[in-house]
Amino acid sequence: RTGSALHTRSAALERPASVLPLRLRQAAMSKWVEEELEPGLRVSYGLKAVLNSTQSKFQTVDVVDLAPFGRALLIDGLMQSSQVDEFVYHESLVHPAMLMHTRPTTVYIGGGGEGSTAREVLRHASVERCVMVDIDPDVVRFCRDHLTENAAAFADPRLDLRIDDARAVLEKSPDVKYDVIIMDLDDPLEGG
């Protein structure tokens, strides 16, 4: 993905427009969020409402209501997941690896601040401990507060949530063994 652009017209918001970042005010006014997938290819999503936004040290995070996808998570203006179909990605990411192991008890998730990967891992009764390491505390807090479908995962006592660099945590503890390691990270983008 190479980026997104937001355009202008008019829409009713659940929050005062002055509280929103400029790009979301523009998207709300146009009723469209536009994402450039590659040079020459863009997709537009109908914007019903901006539900919440935050700016972390690393990225901009938004939860919006999109037609026809429902509540969606955008990071730096790029679609990460939507209420209607996020299960396709997260189930495909988690369950093949979990089912290949005879009895996974300890699982490591690199990234996954949204909570959906942890939700799917914790569906497996054999899991005794799921370590999830995400670098951005604001994304984790924001998703825990605004993506209610993952509330049970964040509240599960088997989840060991750490705010740190996922790779560094693995490198710092080479003697710690995990039955399954899942990396749920943003796609690397040219220029950051």
Buried (B, 14 or more C-beta within 10 A) or exposed (E): BBBBBBEEEEBEBEBEBEEBBEBBBBBBBBBBBBBBBEEEEBEBBEBBBBBBBBEBEBBBBBBBBBEEBBBBBBBBBBBBBBBEEBBEBBBEBBBEBBEEEEEBBBBBBBBBBBBBBBBBBBBBEEBEBBBBBBBBBBBBBBBBEBBEBBEBBBEBEBBBBEBEBBEEBBEEEEEEEBBBBBBBBBEEEEEE
